[in-house]
Amino acid sequence: MERLKWIIPAIVALLILGADAFFVVDETKQVVITQFGKPVGEPIREAGLYFKVPLIQKANFFEKRILKWDGNPTQIPTKDKKYIWVDATARWRIKDPLLFLKRVGNITTAMSRLDGIIDSVVRDHVANSLLVELVRSEGWENAGKSLLESGLEDYRILELINTRASDEPTIIKKGREKITREMLADAAKLVPEMGIELLDIRIKRINYVESVQKKVFERMISERKRIAAQYRSEGEGEKAIILGRMEKELARIRSEAFRKSQKIRGEADAEATRIYAEAYSRDPEFYDFYRSLQVYSNFENPNGIFVFSTETEAFRYLQGGNLTP
């Protein structure tokens, strides 16, 4: 029993020391061993099971994966004196964990250091760029020409919206892509001393400050109203052209129809005259008698009174005249 009193604590102590002596590094981590706070040996970058001196040495784990930095939206004036909110983001990673441990120590401190570096670089480049350069990419003019050549009318509206007051199109010499690449190049020079590699800087969002946002919206509305009025005017002109063509075609059709109707009516009258002449030539006396009967049948007229003499030619057949057999 006396021996067990010593053996059991010894076994427990060995287990504790053994557990502290071995550590596992997975694929997403890298480790720097420190002894009494000072780095020992080279950083461990490969995954596996490793050994260190228990209680004396410490394994400091660092991320091997790409990390994300998000800045706070910042109000910055552009080169053309337009105040905007700029929201930027960046991607970085710990390239040298040993240097990172010496100069920075942990992720929280690194983020704080990146805040100052990236915010400063973003502010400088935004202040030295025009607003139109920050919201568009270079080379858009060539893409716009290709769209026009392909017959896409929507680009024409965008071109009108992005036209200056002098009606001269805005020429983009440097766009957002080039500006962000310059931001990355300038900021990347300042982080290697911390064991950090800056991979990318992007502008997530750009927006006007509230004081000028209303004016911008009003300008956009008026611009679109102007474009709508222009399209309405063009539509009215096209409508007038179509109506003119329609009236001209309608007049032509009516004229042609009238000419044909007159021709048919003339031919019919000629045929009727021929038939009348042929009938009259066969028996003129009977034809006169027939015509007289037609006159008698048409005497009734509620709107007027006819007064004839009994000796009139119309009553010749009523006075006892005989038809020639």
Secondary structure, DSSP 8 states (H G I E B T S, - for coil): -HHHHHHHHHHHHHHHHHHHHEEEE-TTEEEEEEETTEEEEEEE-S-EEEE--TTTEEEEEEE-S-EEEE---EEEE-TTS-EEEEEEEEEEEES-HHHHHHHT-SHHHHHHHHHHHHHHHHHHHHHTS-HHHHHS-TTHHHHHHHHHHTT-THHHHHHHHTB-TTS-B---SS-HHHHHHHHHHHHHTTSGGGTEEEEEEEEEEEEE-HHHHHHHHHHHHHHHHHHHHHHHHHHHHHHHHHHHHHHHHHHHHHHHHHHHHHHHHHHHHHHHHHHHHHHHHH-HHHHHHHHHHHHHHT---TT------TTSGGGGGGTT-----
